[in-house]
Amino acid sequence: MVPQVTPVRAGLVWYVAYGSNMAGARLRAYLEGDGPGGPFGAHRGCADATPPRADRWLALDRAVTHRGRSRRWGGGVAFLDLAPTPGTATPARAWLLGLDQVAGLVAQEARLGAVPDLAAAPALPIGATLAVGGGWYDTVLRLPDLDGTPALTVTTAQPLPRAAPTAAYLATVAAGLAERPTGVGRAGTSGWVTTQRVPE
């Protein structure tokens, strides 16, 4: 468990994960990099592989949809709705990272050759977006501050076709949800999947 601390260092933001990146091992693949034989396949990693300074669990007022057919997973993957849905409480995990680390992670998620410039993202109004281009994860979404520090996530602005997630993807999500501390809601992935809206 990463220590729970109040962020004080400049240049840090909360990266909010709502799918497979809720699992610590999955996030480390993006930060540290891994070869094609790794459990999640090849990742180039971030220039700064420093572990998250803190993490915390929260509920988002946006629904998750499963779309596309991922080459890595063989089925749909999670995307957070750009607009909130009243009454929605999607479990998510916020990781305290350097803004440059988030940019490196976004570059990998969006399959970009170069790391995008996210300098303007922390100052965006809540709910505003920054287009980064690339693949499916082409949009950085500004979420409400946590402990006075900006929060960001990455999702899509594309109307991708719906697709069911595979057992392997759900197992990784389950691994992340199992890392929640005692006292935090611990419903399994059945609740995580069935309570999320699937686009028509």
Steps between C-alpha positions, in 0.01 A plus 500: 500500500639841403507735800208745522650849514393855431679612183730797546745472209450727200444328168298212643151406383260218569468257211158337543474138380162334456580177311799266496735776617344479844732200549842595629684252277322633193595858580862401560521362146423847368741675738793257491454339159503132418596262221269301273522205738363700792155429643351798316717494189755755384494849652762765440456653845536859614817708512437534874416162647459629858224303678178686587544727799155404632173344395140529607165347405201703395166476318450684171169647387564376146414162353746259341432347159682210336591559138726393217690175467839536662790314343651459845187370671295354215180685593354825619684731738372765739436861410364763734210712377592862437178622664382413851192286563305583818497213746804328349779386734774335295789373715835648406852522634698823494878478475715800594751542218710766338325676211781379273427142609132542415603636160720194446217269601255679270747467212499123548123475543442712187779326305673830434856511373577811706400594852219759488524839666257493793621823661160663454297205630516569877363853445202386293154557647346192663344285229701658219710289266829511315528310172829314457419303184640157427299185564193433708612676819515836329356733764624623839210585731535742790337366815437677833803566718595249767657646813544828311700333221377476138362165384514372143396189314515381142207371296361527149294747301440244225172309442666160524279192467401323818676174586503274803820486708689171508562284806866607499406867507249447779758302698733799491220731608420256780864504610482876526173501690642240740771750596246727665559538874261357755195720539487607136218342297624162379231373262654280231528569132147373442375822655762707320390362165125471538452847645679672214314621196577334166447734203238417241 
